[in-house]
Structure formats: structure tokens, C-alpha cells
Amino acid sequence: MFLMRSKLLSLLDPDRISEAIREAESHSSAEIRVSVSGALWGDPRKRAERAFLKLGMTRTEHRNGVLLFVMPHRKRFAILGDAGIHAVVGQAFWDAVAEAMSERFKNGDFTGGLEHGIAEVGARLAEHFPVRGRNPNELPNQVDLGN
């Protein structure tokens, strides 16, 4: 059984998600994006990697972009951090964030799950990539619906 993309989108509050991204990025030089895939099939990680490139996540100044990629039809998601982040936080961090998000998703709280993931990522990024001087918003905070 899979979750229709239109159903997921009706359960998401894009304004709350964008605000969570804005808040998380205000304490860090990193960039966070959320993307909801329209793909029916395929490996979520591979699709997330393609979306990561398409969304310009590798073009941030410090290579510290993070993508939370949701594939509703597969009831799966992936969290990808650019090279600068993954080297610092390690796989155990991504696994812990994914587990916490999964619990909220299982209870039907998709917005809350994404907000939680964004907040956790933002807090860790603030430790390793604090704001120093100007902090331009290099990528949009809106939920991407194009993948």
C-alpha cells in the first residue's frame, strides 16, 4: 500500500515547514531543503541524490546543504547532507534523525516529522557551521514539489 502524493500534500503545512527551515538556518550558515517527490518507483536514496543536484544543493558556499526528500508513493524518505556536513556529523546522526521522523510519520504527523527533522539538523549544523558575519539565504525555504 502506498500513500498518494496528493494525500500527503493535503497533510503538509508548507508554511510551517518553511518557517522551520528559516528558523533553523538563522543559527547556521547551512542550507536546508525539503522536497516531495512525484515519482512512483525507484530507490529513494538515488532519487534524492538526483534532486540534491537539481536543487543546487552542492552549490552552497560551504558545501553544507541538507535535503529531506520524501517519496510518498513508496512511504520512504531520505536525508542527504553535502560533503562538508556528512564528514562532521556521521551516519549515526542521520539515522537518529530519520528514526525520530519515522515515528511521527507513522502517526500521520508529516508536518511535525519534517519540523522535527529540520530542527534536529539545524541544531547540529549550528554547532559545526555557526553564523559568522553575513548569512545569505542561498536556497529557497519553500517545499519543493518538482521532483
N, C-alpha and C positions, 0 to 999 in steps of 0.2 A: 504494500500500500504506500502511496506517495502523497505528498502534500502539494496541492495545486499552487502555483506561483501567485495567482490572483487571491487565493485564500490567505497565504502568508502576508501578502501586501496589505490586505484588509486588517490584519492583526498587528501590523507595524505602525508605530507613530514616528514618521520620518523627522518631525520637528524635534522630538525628544532625543532621537539618535544624533541629529546634527548638533544639538546643544551639548550632548555628552562629549562629542568629538571636540567641539570648541573649548569646553572646559578642560578636557584632558590635554589638549595642545597648548593651553595657556601656561602650563607649568613645564613645558618641554619644547625643545627645538624639533621634535619629531613630528611626523605627519601620519594621521590615521584615516583610513577609508573603510567604508562598508559597501559591499557590492552584493546584490541579489541576482543570481544567475537565472536566465530563462532557459538554459539547457536542460533537456530531458535526461540525457545519458552522459556517461563519461566519468572519469576519475575526478573527484572534487579538487584534489591537490593539483593535478595537471591543469585543470580549467582555471584554478586560482592563480597559478603561475602565469598563464597567458593574460589573465585580467590584470595582474600586477604590472606587467609590461605595458599593456594597452592603456592603463590608467596613469602611466607616468610615474609609478612609484619608485623606480630606480633613478629618477632624475632629481631627487631631493639633494640639497647641498651636502648633507652629512650622511647620505645613504641610510637614513633612519626612518623609512616609511614602514607602516604596518597595515596589512589588508585583512579584514574579516570578511570572508567570502562564503555566502550561503547559497546552497543548491537545494531549494525546497522540494523539487521533484524526487530527489534522492534522499531527502531528510538527512543531509550531511552538510558539513561546513569545514572550512579550513582557515587557519590563521597563519599568515606568512609575514615574516619580518625580513627586511632587507639585510644585506650582509653585515652592515655596521651594528645592527641590533642583535641579530642571532648570535654573533660571536660573543656578545656580552651577557645575554640572559640565558642562553642554552635551551635545549629541548624540554627539560623538566618544567620550565616556566610556561612554555606554550601549552604543554599537556595539562597543567593545573588550571590555566585559564579556560581551556577547551572543556574540561570536566565540569567546572562551575557553570559555564554557559549551557552545556548539555542538560544539566539538571533543570535549569529554568526553561529551556526549550521543551523538555519532556512534559512540563506542567503547563505548556501553552503560553508562557510568558516570553514571547520572542523579543519584544522591545526591551524588557528588563534584562534578558540574557545578553543582548547586544550592549546595553548600557553597562552592565557589569563587566563584560569583557573589555570594553573601551576604558572604563575606569581603572581596571587592574593593569592594563597595558600602559595607560597614561601615567599611573603612579610609578611603575618600574622605569619607564622612559624618563621621567623627571629626575630619577636618581642618577641615571647614566648619561642623559642628554639634557641637562638643565638649560634654561633660557640664559643666554649670555648676549647682552646687547639687544639689538633688534631681533624680532621674532616674526618674520613674514609668514603668512599662511600660503604655503607653496602649492597646496592641493585643495580642491573644494571639500567642504564638510558634508555636503548633501549625499544621501544614499544614492549609489549608482545602480541604475536598473537596466543597464545596457548590455550586460554580458549573458 
